[in-house]
């Protein structure tokens, strides 16, 4: 498999990749290939390299939501307006409440306006998740637009929504009375030993943070941090043919895609989910709650079904990620690549290896 992976990386201009396969309650294979940092010659490691997991973050946000639900703070069919100081209703369907279930299943009718992509910027966020939610959903807010709602009635049609998961993250804050980072650290990361995991660049070892790269086959216009196109080269740096290194960047919506961790740390969360919520003797989520999130029929709660697998992928500038597991065989895999790349072929190779190990 090593030769297959390195040949694929060379063909697709992928500087670095880390992957692991887990079976039952442990990692059975993990490997790093290429570079996490080309300029410093730092190898990509499944254990040491910390990298944004992009939209895989949504599965962890959903876990926080379900923990709070299980503690009796709300039901999934409650109107989210009960827990937030903003009236969030689709103007085309003002009498239909938007619920936690709608947000978790991407059926809320909330859309992602392009203004969200203007929030990408170098460094850690300078505004809070709560501020972004208020400005995005409050009519007349600096990020508000009539385009943030679709025409469909909430609960009737699936439409992927980053804004919906950002809202879920803020709901966790409102219900728990804690910043989302603090809630996750205390109730998920520390519980299963994800000790080097955070939304924030400044809270993690800078040398361990893998860089994201975009490969350019031809020269384009000069790029600046947060230019709205997801182009985050250092300010004043002219793009070049070949690998262009992005700044370490972030966006303040957090809950939809900004967790940073390593492949092997994320595997702890995946192992818990494919073992009915349990990791190393600790119950992260109740057995019945995990079944509810991964139903035999119907949509998952944050998770997507592909054949026998449940999982989620992620993508941001210079960042592509994948996490999938088979609950029947209790086998799963994770892939991080610091490039803009389609992982379909790589997923196929690693999935085959995972099934052999099952």
Secondary structure, DSSP 8 states (H G I E B T S, - for coil): -HHHHHHHHHHTT--EEEEEEEETTEEEEEEEEEEEETTTTEE--TTT-BEE-GGGHHHHHHHHHHHHHHTTS--TTSBGGGGSSS----GGGTTS--BHHHHHTT-S-B---GGGGGG-EESS-SS-HHHHHHHHHSTT-TT--GGGB-SS-TTS-----HHHHHHHHHHHHHHHTS-HHHHHIIIIIHHHT-TT-BS-GGGS-GGGB---EEEESS------TT-SSS--B-TT----SEEEEB--EE-TT-TTT--EE-HHHHHHHHHHHHTTTEETTEESS-HHHHHHHT-SSS--SS-EEETTEEEEEEEETTEEEEEEEETTTTEEEEEEESSS---HHHHHHHHHHHHHH-
